[in-house]
């Protein structure tokens, strides 16, 4: 599992750097997101990428006692994108989960926010606007690839500890 995640992670970093250096495009989508003027589907994916690091941070707390170095990739993911927490899951050996008192309530809140983000993006957003932004804005392009990467590695991270690991394909909820 670690080898697949590591290879995918290195490819993602390489692709991101090559894309930004050779094909950078800017339609100010990031500024529109920050001003809450972006298409709801773009806004939904952006919000889901903010929920991924939170979900993975909670998952890390529930599976292992964290040392100070573990916090670096887990917290960098909030600013750099969900894929920044991947090194934690590459070098940590996750075998089981432990019960933490408040995580059930936090998980329910996270699931509610996830469902709201997904439904509002799908109902009020426009696929054609999203595709246009994907093709013409590097931020949305990399953000989308980051989102797909996070959805893809979620079952790989869950596989060692649960037989329901395929639920990881459902963003955040899994």
N, C-alpha and C positions, 0 to 999 in steps of 0.2 A: 504494500500500500504506500509506504513512504517513498519508494522509488517513483511511482506514478505521479504522486503529488509533487515531488521535487522536480521531475522532468517538466510537468505542466507548468509549475511555478517559474522555472528558468525560461521556458518558452514564452510565457506571458510577459515577463520582465523584458526579454529580448524584443518581442513584438512591440511592446509599448515604447521602448526607446527608439527602435527603428521608425515606428510610425510618427512619433513626435519629431524626430530629426529630419525625416524625408517627406512627410506628408501632413504637416501641421495645418489644421484648418480651424478657424475661429468664427463663430456666429454669435458670440457673447451669450451662449446658453447658460453658462455658469452664473453670470450676472443676473440673467432673467430668473434663474432658480433662486438665487439669494434674495431677489426682489419679489419672489412669489408670482412671477408673470410668465412662467414657462408652461408648456402644455402639461396637463395633468398626468399623462402617461410618463413623460420624462421626469416629472416631479415624483411620481410613485417609485420609479426605479431608483432615483436618487435617495429617497427615504428608505427604501429597502436596503440599500447599501449602507445606510447608517444603522439599520437594525441588525445586519449581519455581524458587525464587530461586537455589538452588545450581546447577541445570542452566543457567539463564540467565546466571549469573555465569561459569561455565565457558565457555559459548558466547561471551560477550562477550570473554573473554580470548583465545579462539581466533580471533576475527574481527578484532580491532582492538587496537592499543596504547592502553591506557586512561590518561586523565589523571586528576587528583585529583577533578574534578567528576563524572566518570563513576561513581565509587564511591558517590556519594550515593544515587541511585535504586536501584542494584544492591544495596546493603547495607540500605537502608530496607525493602526487600521482605521481609527476614527478620523484621521486627517488625510491619510494617503490612499485610502480605499480598502475595501475588505480583504483584498489579497495580501495586504501587508502583515496580517496575522498568520499567514501560512507557515512561516518558519517555526512557530511554536508547535504546530501539529506535525512538522517533519521531524523535529528532534525529540519530542516527548513521546513516551510510550504510554498510551492510554488503554487501560485494561478494564476499568470499572467506574461506576458513578457512585457518589455518596450523596446522602440526603442533606440538603441545606434548607433550613426552616423557611426563609422568605422567597426562595426561588420559584416555588409553585405559583405564588401570587404574581411575581415579576414575569414569569412565563406566560401567564394568562393575559397580562397587560400587553406583553410583546406580541402575542398572537392576535389580540384585538387590533392593535396598531397595524400589524401586517395585513390582516384581512381588509381593514379600511383602506390602506394604501393600494393594495392590489385591485380591489373593487372600484375605488374612485379613479384609478388610472385606466382601468379597462372600460368603465362606463363613460367617463367624461373626457378621456384622452383620445387622441387620434393616432392610429397606426401609421398613416401616411406622413404625418408631421414627425413622428418618431423616426421613421425610416429616413426621411430627409435629413433630420438632425444627425442620425447615425452616419450618414454618408458625407455630411458637410461640416461636422463639428468634431474636433478631436476629443473634446471632453466627453461628449455623449458616446462616441465610438469606443473609447477606452472604458468608460463607465459600463457600457453594455457588455463588453468582453469580460470585465471584472465580475459583473453580476452572473454571467453564465459560468464563469470559472468557480465562483463560490457555490452556486447551485450544484455543479458537477462534483466538487470535492466533498460536499457535505455527506453524502452516503459513504464515501471512502473513510471519512473520519469516524462516522458512527458504526461502521461494520464490526470493528473489534469488540464493541460493548453491547450491541443489541441485535436481535434478529429482525427488527423492524427498520433496518438501516435505509431501505429504499424510500422511506418517508422523508429522508433528507433531501430528496428531489423537490419537495414543496418548499419554496423559499421561506426561511426563518421558522416556519411552523414545524417543519420536519426536524 
